[in-house]
Amino acid sequence: MKEVLQSAKAILFTFVSITLFFATGFAQTTQGLQGHETVKATVNFSDLVAYDQAHPEIRANQKSPKEIEFNHGDIIQKMHGSDVPQNTHQMKSSHHEKFVQPNSPPPVTTFNGEDGTSGVTPPDVSGAVGPVYVVTTHNQDVKISTKNGTQVSSVSLTAFWGPIGGQYSSDPKIVYDPSADRFIFVCLVNYMSATPLLAVAVTATNDPTGAWYQFGVNTDPTGA
């Protein structure tokens, strides 16, 4: 019995040693590019609203991302060639069906979100709920409401990112971080220009009607 245990230990030790050898040999270190903001601004939401109202041409000149957005399919084809799995959608569907969760409880109250009346497509709707306010956004506007649906303020998406040089923008996403008690807003700005930005904005407090800190990270320093 003792010899059997010693033999098993020897086999286990050999297996672990081989595993560690291959893991070390094939491990690769991936180094990313460190980015930092190239532009930044501190703005008050009410000032953005006033500027937006004083310049109606901003809303009139807002383009649909569909008109200027790059073709995602072409980029995927360029990156992966003909090796892109054809059943990717089916795989995702199977995953969602396997890990389906129970239905959420019904909402306490419901009300309409931000209207999309300009025909900007796709809308790319996003929203977040804080302690007092609800912030909704899409490719046309940013709207602040109370939790009962009463609109407090609204500004065009282009005007919102104007302080950091935004001329057009798309794919807005906003969340409320309960740990930091702040709204966090990200968006693609000037993404078809030589100086595209990943725009990030954070509220100074949990009140989105007040000050926002905006930052723009250049995602293509080469200007290609």
SVG drawing of the C-alpha trace seen along z (x, -y; Angstrom):
<svg xmlns="http://www.w3.org/2000/svg" viewBox="-47 -82 56 84">
<polyline fill="none" stroke="black" stroke-width="0.4" points="0.0,0.0 2.8,-2.3 4.5,-1.7 1.2,-2.4 0.9,-5.8 4.5,-6.7 4.0,-5.7 0.8,-7.8 2.6,-10.8 5.4,-10.4 2.9,-10.3 1.1,-13.4 4.3,-15.3 5.4,-14.5 2.0,-15.6 2.1,-18.9 5.7,-19.5 4.8,-18.9 1.7,-21.1 3.7,-24.0 6.4,-23.6 3.9,-24.0 2.0,-26.7 5.1,-28.7 6.4,-28.0 3.2,-29.0 2.3,-32.0 2.3,-35.3 2.4,-38.7 0.0,-41.1 0.9,-44.7 -1.7,-47.4 -1.4,-51.0 -1.7,-53.4 -4.1,-56.2 -4.9,-59.5 -7.1,-62.4 -6.1,-64.8 -8.9,-67.3 -11.0,-67.9 -13.6,-70.3 -15.8,-71.0 -19.3,-72.1 -22.7,-72.7 -25.7,-71.1 -27.7,-74.3 -24.9,-76.1 -25.1,-73.3 -28.8,-73.7 -28.5,-77.5 -25.9,-77.1 -28.0,-74.5 -31.0,-76.7 -28.9,-79.7 -27.6,-77.6 -30.6,-75.7 -28.3,-74.8 -26.7,-72.2 -29.9,-70.0 -30.6,-70.8 -27.2,-69.6 -27.1,-66.4 -26.4,-63.5 -27.7,-60.0 -24.8,-57.7 -26.1,-55.4 -25.0,-58.1 -21.4,-58.3 -20.9,-55.1 -18.3,-52.6 -19.4,-49.2 -18.8,-46.8 -19.0,-43.8 -16.1,-45.1 -13.9,-45.5 -14.7,-42.0 -14.0,-40.5 -10.7,-42.4 -9.6,-41.2 -10.7,-37.6 -11.0,-36.9 -13.1,-33.9 -12.5,-32.3 -15.4,-34.1 -17.8,-31.5 -21.0,-31.5 -23.0,-30.2 -22.0,-32.9 -25.6,-34.1 -26.8,-30.5 -24.1,-30.0 -25.2,-33.2 -28.8,-32.2 -28.1,-28.8 -26.1,-30.4 -29.0,-32.8 -31.5,-29.9 -29.4,-27.8 -28.8,-30.5 -32.2,-32.2 -33.2,-34.0 -36.6,-34.5 -38.6,-37.5 -38.0,-40.8 -40.7,-42.1 -43.1,-44.6 -42.0,-48.3 -43.5,-50.5 -44.2,-53.2 -43.8,-53.7 -43.4,-56.7 -42.0,-57.6 -38.3,-58.1 -36.6,-60.4 -38.5,-60.9 -36.7,-60.3 -38.5,-62.6 -35.6,-63.6 -35.4,-60.3 -31.8,-59.7 -31.1,-56.0 -30.2,-53.8 -31.3,-55.5 -28.8,-53.6 -31.0,-54.2 -29.4,-54.1 -30.5,-55.2 -29.6,-55.2 -31.5,-55.8 -29.9,-57.6 -31.2,-58.5 -33.4,-61.4 -33.0,-61.6 -33.3,-59.5 -30.9,-60.2 -31.8,-58.9 -29.9,-59.4 -29.8,-58.3 -28.1,-59.6 -30.2,-62.7 -30.5,-64.0 -29.7,-63.7 -32.7,-64.1 -32.9,-64.4 -36.2,-63.5 -37.5,-62.9 -38.5,-59.4 -42.1,-60.1 -41.3,-61.0 -41.3,-64.8 -38.8,-66.3 -36.3,-68.5 -33.9,-69.4 -32.8,-68.3 -29.8,-69.0 -28.7,-67.7 -26.0,-65.0 -23.8,-67.1 -24.1,-70.1 -23.4,-68.0 -20.0,-67.0 -19.3,-70.4 -16.9,-71.6 -14.3,-68.9 -14.7,-69.6 -17.5,-67.2 -18.8,-67.8 -20.8,-64.6 -21.2,-61.6 -22.8,-58.2 -23.4,-55.1 -24.0,-56.9 -24.0,-54.7 -24.8,-56.0 -24.8,-54.2 -25.2,-55.2 -22.5,-53.9 -24.1,-53.5 -20.6,-53.0 -19.3,-56.3 -22.7,-57.9 -22.1,-59.3 -23.4,-59.1 -20.9,-57.9 -21.4,-58.7 -19.3,-57.4 -19.7,-58.1 -17.9,-57.9 -17.1,-61.4 -15.7,-62.6 -15.1,-58.9 -14.7,-59.3 -12.2,-62.1 -8.4,-62.1 -8.8,-62.8 -11.5,-60.4 -12.3,-60.5 -13.6,-58.1 -15.5,-60.7 -16.1,-60.1 -18.1,-62.3 -18.7,-62.0 -21.0,-64.0 -19.4,-66.0 -22.2,-64.8 -25.2,-62.5 -27.1,-65.5 -26.8,-65.3 -28.3,-68.8 -25.1,-70.3 -21.5,-70.0 -20.0,-67.3 -16.3,-66.5 -15.6,-65.6 -12.6,-63.9 -11.7,-62.9 -9.2,-60.1 -7.7,-60.1 -8.2,-56.6 -6.0,-57.0 -2.9,-59.1 -1.5,-58.4 -4.5,-60.2 -4.9,-57.2"/>
</svg>
